[in-house]
Amino acid sequence: MLLTPEGRALLHEVRDTDPARELAVATRLRREHPAELVSAALGQARLRQRAAAKFGAEDAGRMFFTPNGVEQSTRASVAAYRAGRLKELGVTSVADLCCGIGGDAIALARAGIRVLAVDRDPLTAATARANAEALGLTALIGVREADVTEVDTAGYDAVFVDPARRGGRGRVFDPEAYSPPLSWAITAARGAPRAALKVAPGIPHEAVPGDAEAEWISDGGDVKEAVLWFGTGLPAAPSRPGPEPDSDSESGSDSEPGSDSEPDPGPGAVRATLLPGPRTLLSRGLPDPAVRPPGRYLYEPDGAVIRAHLVAEVAERLDGGLIDPTIAYITADEHRPTPYATAYEITDRLPFNVKKLKALLRERQVGTLTVKKRGSAVEPEELRRKALPKPHGSASVTVFLTRVAGAPTMLLGHPVR
């Protein structure tokens, strides 16, 4: 319906509609267009506005989305990084299983990789097909509506699987409750020369197969996903034409994301990758850092570093230790810039006491209070409301609610600029 000339024209007309004016706009448009078409166009406009954060305004303004597709699709920067790794491994063709609305297929195609994109849901597959067409990538992306467990991936250089991690009751945490289950995805990965499996960043380390490399990825400080890689320890595959996709038309443009990552270490490796960059930190199997009293600086490791269990690698770079054996805050006496952690200069260390904190904030004319916590049951918003009910001035302070040697503690400071 939205792909017809009338539907496309209507999409263009409502593209910048303010949600507060939707009713008035809908009433006006229904005088000239079918009510169902108007509702679909306005709904799509809302989805495109939401999707701009993941895909950028230019692409989102041309693509088509479903509510689940916007929610579950990969951020474009993360998909581009992953496609770049596959490109560097010599991959020229990928079977993208559980392709959703096609976000990963788009990134792969823009890296010059031919893609067979598969999804069993008819609307989702149709949306992926429409997106390939909208972005001029149909020569590189073929879309097939099918059950991924029944698709023959022989002849493809790599398999990419993004199992559904949401069910009727919300987010799914058990990897075997993914659709399809992680065990099936691992079997499919082992049957291909190379493979990448997208999983939730909270996946237990013991669930990672020994023949896989595990990578945790953050973008702008937010942890986005974990990826289980297979075949990264093999020599780069020779360049050769990949299987033809299921459709044919003009080819889209190629782009290859750059990377300053270290060489692929292969099975059993663990890494944390931070975007933009990318910046990649590899595990060296270091023991837990020593616990020591808080020094002048406190470092908050990036979430991908924490999820990958690489706090020790960062602590070694900073010549630092932990403030508590169970808390992922690093302390050090000197400031050493690192992309893997945010540094704060600590000015005060107090036992947890709301009244003392409130008095200190008043005395220092604080107007902006940022509350961070790790190892504390106190909710940041609750503390902020009690300790700073109204601004006292223009100063700003960051307070860390945590434990030091097991004792509830408040550390006050500010980010190092």
C-alpha positions as CSV (number, residue, x, y, z in Angstrom):
1,M,0.0,0.0,0.0
2,L,2.8,2.5,0.9
3,L,4.8,1.3,-2.1
4,T,2.2,2.6,-4.5
5,P,2.7,6.1,-6.1
6,E,-0.1,7.5,-3.9
7,G,1.5,5.9,-0.8
8,R,4.9,7.2,-1.5
9,A,3.6,10.7,-2.2
10,L,1.7,10.6,1.1
11,L,4.8,9.4,3.0
12,H,6.7,12.4,1.6
13,E,3.9,14.8,2.7
14,V,3.7,13.6,6.3
15,R,7.4,12.9,6.8
16,D,8.0,15.8,9.3
17,T,4.6,15.6,11.0
18,D,4.7,16.7,14.7
19,P,3.1,13.9,16.7
20,A,1.0,16.5,18.5
21,R,-0.6,17.5,15.2
22,E,-1.3,14.0,13.9
23,L,-5.0,14.1,14.5
24,A,-5.5,17.4,12.6
25,V,-3.2,16.2,9.8
26,A,-5.1,12.8,9.5
27,T,-8.5,14.6,9.5
28,R,-7.4,16.8,6.6
29,L,-5.7,14.0,4.5
30,R,-8.7,11.6,4.9
31,R,-10.7,14.0,2.8
32,E,-8.6,13.0,-0.2
33,H,-7.0,9.6,0.6
34,P,-8.3,6.3,2.1
35,A,-8.3,6.4,5.9
36,E,-6.3,3.1,6.0
37,L,-3.6,4.6,3.8
38,V,-3.4,7.8,5.9
39,S,-3.0,5.9,9.1
40,A,-0.3,3.7,7.6
41,A,1.6,6.7,6.3
42,L,1.5,8.5,9.6
43,G,2.5,5.4,11.5
44,Q,5.4,4.9,9.2
45,A,6.4,8.5,9.7
46,R,6.6,8.0,13.4
47,L,8.7,4.8,13.0
48,R,11.1,6.7,10.6
49,Q,11.5,9.4,13.2
50,R,12.4,6.8,15.9
51,A,14.7,5.0,13.5
52,A,16.8,8.1,12.7
53,A,18.8,7.5,15.9
54,K,19.9,4.1,14.7
55,F,20.1,4.6,10.9
56,G,20.7,8.3,10.5
57,A,18.0,10.7,9.2
58,E,18.9,10.3,5.5
59,D,18.6,6.5,5.4
60,A,15.7,6.3,7.9
61,G,13.8,8.8,5.8
62,R,13.8,6.4,2.8
63,M,13.5,3.1,4.6
64,F,10.4,1.2,5.8
65,F,10.0,-0.1,9.3
66,T,7.8,-2.3,11.6
67,P,7.5,-1.5,15.3
68,N,9.6,-4.6,16.2
69,G,12.0,-3.8,13.4
70,V,12.9,-0.4,14.9
71,E,13.2,-1.9,18.3
72,Q,15.3,-4.9,17.4
73,S,17.4,-3.8,14.5
74,T,21.2,-3.2,14.8
75,R,22.5,0.3,15.0
76,A,24.0,1.2,11.6
77,S,27.4,2.0,13.1
78,V,27.6,-1.4,14.8
79,A,26.4,-3.2,11.7
80,A,29.0,-1.4,9.6
81,Y,31.8,-2.3,11.9
82,R,30.8,-6.0,11.9
83,A,30.5,-6.0,8.1
84,G,34.0,-4.4,8.0
85,R,35.4,-7.3,10.0
86,L,33.9,-9.8,7.6
87,K,35.2,-7.9,4.6
88,E,38.7,-8.0,6.2
89,L,38.4,-11.7,6.6
90,G,38.0,-12.0,2.8
91,V,34.2,-12.7,2.9
92,T,32.4,-11.9,-0.3
93,S,29.0,-13.5,0.4
94,V,26.9,-14.0,3.5
95,A,23.7,-15.8,4.4
96,D,22.0,-13.4,6.7
97,L,19.6,-15.6,8.8
98,C,16.8,-13.9,10.8
99,C,17.5,-10.7,8.7
100,G,14.7,-8.6,10.2
101,I,14.1,-5.4,8.3
102,G,17.5,-5.7,6.7
103,G,19.7,-3.4,8.7
104,D,22.7,-5.8,8.8
105,A,22.1,-6.8,5.1
106,I,22.4,-3.2,4.2
107,A,25.7,-2.8,6.0
108,L,27.1,-5.9,4.4
109,A,26.0,-4.8,0.9
110,R,27.6,-1.4,1.4
111,A,30.8,-3.2,2.3
112,G,30.6,-4.9,-1.1
113,I,29.4,-8.3,0.2
114,R,26.6,-10.2,-1.5
115,V,23.8,-11.1,0.9
116,L,21.0,-13.7,1.0
117,A,18.7,-12.2,3.6
118,V,16.2,-14.7,5.2
119,D,13.3,-14.2,7.5
120,R,10.2,-16.3,8.0
121,D,7.8,-13.5,8.8
122,P,6.1,-12.3,5.5
123,L,5.8,-8.6,6.6
124,T,9.4,-8.5,7.9
125,A,10.8,-10.1,4.7
126,A,8.7,-7.7,2.5
127,T,10.1,-4.8,4.6
128,A,13.7,-6.0,4.1
129,R,13.0,-6.2,0.3
130,A,11.6,-2.7,0.2
131,N,14.6,-1.4,2.1
132,A,17.1,-3.0,-0.3
133,E,15.2,-1.3,-3.1
134,A,14.9,2.0,-1.4
135,L,18.6,2.2,-0.8
136,G,19.6,0.9,-4.3
137,L,21.1,-2.3,-3.1
138,T,18.9,-5.0,-4.8
139,A,21.8,-6.2,-6.9
140,L,23.7,-7.2,-3.7
141,I,20.7,-8.2,-1.5
142,G,18.4,-11.0,-2.2
143,V,15.5,-11.5,0.3
144,R,13.9,-14.9,0.9
145,E,10.8,-15.6,3.0
146,A,11.6,-18.9,4.7
147,D,12.4,-20.7,7.9
148,V,16.1,-20.2,8.5
149,T,16.5,-23.7,9.8
150,E,15.6,-25.0,6.3
151,V,17.9,-22.8,4.3
152,D,20.9,-24.3,2.5
153,T,23.9,-22.0,3.2
154,A,26.4,-24.0,1.3
155,G,28.4,-21.9,-1.1
156,Y,28.4,-18.8,1.1
157,D,31.6,-17.6,2.6
158,A,30.0,-16.8,5.9
159,V,26.8,-17.1,7.9
160,F,25.4,-14.3,10.1
161,V,22.6,-15.2,12.6
162,D,20.7,-12.8,14.7
163,P,18.2,-14.9,16.6
164,A,15.1,-13.2,18.0
165,R,15.6,-12.4,21.7
166,R,12.1,-11.2,22.5
167,G,9.1,-13.3,23.2
168,G,5.5,-12.7,24.2
169,R,6.6,-11.7,27.7
170,G,9.4,-9.4,26.7
171,R,13.2,-9.8,26.5
172,V,14.5,-13.4,26.6
173,F,17.7,-14.1,28.6
174,D,18.1,-17.8,28.2
175,P,20.1,-18.4,25.0
176,E,18.3,-21.6,24.4
177,A,15.0,-19.6,24.4
178,Y,16.2,-17.5,21.5
179,S,14.4,-18.1,18.2
180,P,16.1,-20.1,16.8
181,P,18.0,-21.4,19.9
182,L,21.6,-20.5,20.3
183,S,22.6,-24.2,20.0
184,W,21.1,-24.3,16.5
185,A,22.9,-21.1,15.5
186,I,26.2,-22.5,16.8
187,T,25.7,-25.7,14.7
188,A,24.9,-23.6,11.6
189,A,28.1,-21.5,12.3
190,R,30.3,-24.5,12.6
191,G,29.0,-25.7,9.2
192,A,30.2,-22.5,7.4
193,P,33.8,-21.3,6.7
194,R,33.2,-18.3,8.9
195,A,30.3,-17.1,11.0
196,A,29.1,-14.3,13.3
197,L,26.3,-14.8,15.8
198,K,24.7,-11.8,17.4
199,V,23.7,-12.5,21.0
200,A,22.6,-10.4,24.0
201,P,25.5,-8.7,25.8
202,G,24.5,-10.3,29.0
203,I,25.3,-13.8,27.7
204,P,27.1,-15.8,30.4
205,H,30.8,-16.4,29.5
206,E,30.3,-20.1,30.2
207,A,27.8,-20.2,27.4
208,V,30.4,-19.1,24.8
209,P,31.7,-22.2,22.9
210,G,35.5,-22.9,23.2
211,D,35.9,-22.7,19.4
212,A,34.4,-19.2,19.2
213,E,35.9,-15.7,19.7
214,A,33.6,-13.5,21.9
215,E,33.4,-9.8,21.3
216,W,31.4,-7.2,23.2
217,I,30.6,-4.0,21.4
218,S,29.6,-0.6,22.7
219,D,28.8,2.5,20.7
220,G,29.1,5.9,22.4
221,G,29.5,4.2,25.7
222,D,26.3,2.1,25.5
223,V,26.8,-1.7,25.2
224,K,24.9,-2.8,22.1
225,E,25.6,-6.5,21.6
226,A,28.0,-9.5,21.9
227,V,29.1,-11.4,18.8
228,L,30.4,-15.0,18.7
229,W,32.8,-15.3,15.8
230,F,33.8,-18.5,14.1
231,G,36.7,-18.9,11.7
232,T,38.5,-15.7,12.6
233,G,41.7,-17.6,13.1
234,L,41.8,-18.9,9.5
235,P,43.8,-17.2,6.8
236,A,41.8,-14.6,4.8
237,A,39.7,-16.2,2.2
238,P,40.7,-15.6,-1.5
239,S,38.5,-13.2,-3.3
240,R,35.9,-14.9,-5.5
241,P,32.4,-14.1,-6.8
242,G,29.7,-15.1,-4.3
243,P,26.4,-16.7,-5.0
244,E,23.9,-14.6,-6.9
245,P,21.1,-13.1,-4.7
246,D,17.5,-13.9,-5.4
247,S,16.9,-10.6,-7.3
248,D,18.6,-8.5,-9.9
249,S,18.9,-4.8,-10.6
250,E,21.3,-1.9,-10.3
251,S,24.1,-2.2,-7.7
252,G,24.5,0.1,-4.8
253,S,27.6,1.9,-3.7
254,D,30.4,0.2,-1.8
255,S,32.1,1.5,1.3
256,E,34.6,-0.3,3.6
257,P,34.7,0.8,7.3
258,G,38.2,1.3,8.6
259,S,39.5,-0.4,11.6
260,D,42.6,-0.1,13.8
261,S,41.9,-3.4,15.6
262,E,44.6,-5.8,16.4
263,P,44.9,-9.0,14.2
264,D,42.2,-11.6,14.8
265,P,43.4,-14.0,17.5
266,G,41.0,-16.8,16.7
267,P,39.1,-19.4,18.9
268,G,38.8,-18.8,22.6
269,A,39.8,-15.1,22.4
270,V,37.8,-12.4,24.2
271,R,37.7,-8.8,23.1
272,A,35.9,-5.5,23.8
273,T,35.4,-3.1,21.0
274,L,34.4,0.6,21.4
275,L,32.8,2.6,18.7
276,P,33.3,5.1,17.2
277,G,36.9,4.1,16.4
278,P,37.0,1.2,16.5
279,R,39.1,0.7,19.6
280,T,39.7,-3.0,20.5
281,L,41.0,-4.4,23.7
282,L,42.0,-8.1,23.8
283,S,42.0,-10.4,26.8
284,R,45.4,-11.4,28.1
285,G,44.0,-13.7,30.9
286,L,45.2,-11.4,33.7
287,P,44.3,-12.1,37.3
288,D,41.9,-9.8,39.1
289,P,43.5,-6.5,40.1
290,A,44.6,-5.9,43.6
291,V,42.2,-4.0,46.0
292,R,43.6,-0.7,47.3
293,P,42.3,2.5,49.0
294,P,40.8,5.1,46.6
295,G,43.4,7.4,45.1
296,R,43.1,10.7,43.4
297,Y,41.4,9.3,40.3
298,L,38.5,7.0,39.8
299,Y,38.0,5.2,36.4
300,E,34.7,3.9,35.2
301,P,35.4,1.2,32.6
302,D,33.3,1.1,29.4
303,G,30.4,-1.3,29.6
304,A,31.9,-3.5,26.9
305,V,35.1,-3.8,28.9
306,I,33.1,-4.9,32.0
307,R,30.9,-7.4,30.0
308,A,34.0,-8.9,28.5
309,H,35.7,-9.3,31.9
310,L,38.6,-7.1,30.8
311,V,38.7,-4.7,33.8
312,A,42.1,-6.2,34.8
313,E,43.6,-5.3,31.4
314,V,42.5,-1.7,31.8
315,A,43.7,-1.5,35.4
316,E,47.2,-2.7,34.3
317,R,47.3,0.1,31.8
318,L,46.4,2.6,34.4
319,D,48.7,1.2,37.1
320,G,45.5,1.0,39.2
321,G,43.6,-1.3,41.5
322,L,40.0,-1.9,42.6
323,I,38.2,0.0,45.4
324,D,36.4,-3.3,46.3
325,P,36.9,-6.8,45.0
326,T,33.3,-7.0,43.7
327,I,33.1,-3.5,42.1
328,A,34.3,-2.6,38.6
329,Y,35.7,0.8,39.6
330,I,39.4,1.3,39.1
331,T,41.4,3.8,41.2
332,A,44.9,5.2,40.6
333,D,47.1,8.1,41.8
334,E,47.9,9.4,38.4
335,H,45.7,10.3,35.4
336,R,46.4,8.3,32.3
337,P,44.0,8.9,29.4
338,T,42.5,5.7,28.0
339,P,39.6,5.2,25.6
340,Y,38.5,2.2,27.7
341,A,37.5,4.1,30.8
342,T,36.2,7.5,31.9
343,A,38.4,9.3,34.4
344,Y,37.1,11.3,37.4
345,E,39.1,13.3,39.9
346,I,38.0,12.5,43.4
347,T,37.7,15.4,45.9
348,D,35.9,13.7,48.8
349,R,35.3,10.3,50.3
350,L,32.4,10.0,52.8
351,P,30.5,7.2,54.5
352,F,27.0,7.0,53.0
353,N,25.0,9.7,54.7
354,V,22.3,11.8,52.9
355,K,22.3,14.6,55.4
356,K,26.1,15.1,55.2
357,L,25.9,15.0,51.4
358,K,23.1,17.6,51.4
359,A,25.0,20.0,53.6
360,L,28.2,19.6,51.5
361,L,26.3,20.4,48.3
362,R,24.7,23.5,49.9
363,E,28.1,24.6,51.1
364,R,29.7,24.3,47.7
365,Q,26.9,25.9,45.8
366,V,26.1,22.9,43.7
367,G,23.4,23.2,41.1
368,T,23.9,20.0,39.1
369,L,24.3,16.6,40.7
370,T,25.2,13.5,38.7
371,V,24.7,10.3,40.6
372,K,26.3,7.0,39.5
373,K,26.1,3.8,41.4
374,R,27.7,0.3,41.5
375,G,27.2,-2.0,44.4
376,S,24.6,0.2,46.0
377,A,20.8,-0.4,46.5
378,V,20.0,3.3,46.5
379,E,18.3,4.6,43.4
380,P,20.2,7.6,41.9
381,E,17.0,9.6,41.3
382,E,15.9,9.1,44.9
383,L,19.3,10.4,46.2
384,R,19.3,13.3,43.8
385,R,15.8,14.4,45.0
386,K,16.7,14.1,48.7
387,A,20.2,15.6,48.5
388,L,19.6,18.4,46.1
389,P,15.9,19.3,46.2
390,K,16.7,22.7,44.5
391,P,19.9,24.1,42.9
392,H,22.2,26.1,45.2
393,G,24.5,27.6,42.5
394,S,26.3,26.8,39.3
395,A,28.8,24.2,40.5
396,S,28.4,20.6,39.4
397,V,29.4,17.4,41.2
398,T,29.4,13.7,40.4
399,V,28.8,11.3,43.3
400,F,29.5,7.6,43.2
401,L,27.4,5.4,45.4
402,T,29.6,2.3,45.9
403,R,31.4,0.2,48.4
404,V,35.0,0.6,49.5
405,A,36.4,-2.4,51.3
406,G,32.9,-3.6,51.8
407,A,31.6,-0.4,53.4
408,P,28.8,1.8,51.7
409,T,30.7,4.9,50.5
410,M,30.1,8.1,48.6
411,L,33.0,9.3,46.4
412,L,32.6,12.9,45.1
413,G,34.4,14.3,42.1
414,H,34.2,15.5,38.6
415,P,35.1,14.2,35.1
416,V,38.7,14.9,34.0
417,R,38.5,17.2,30.9
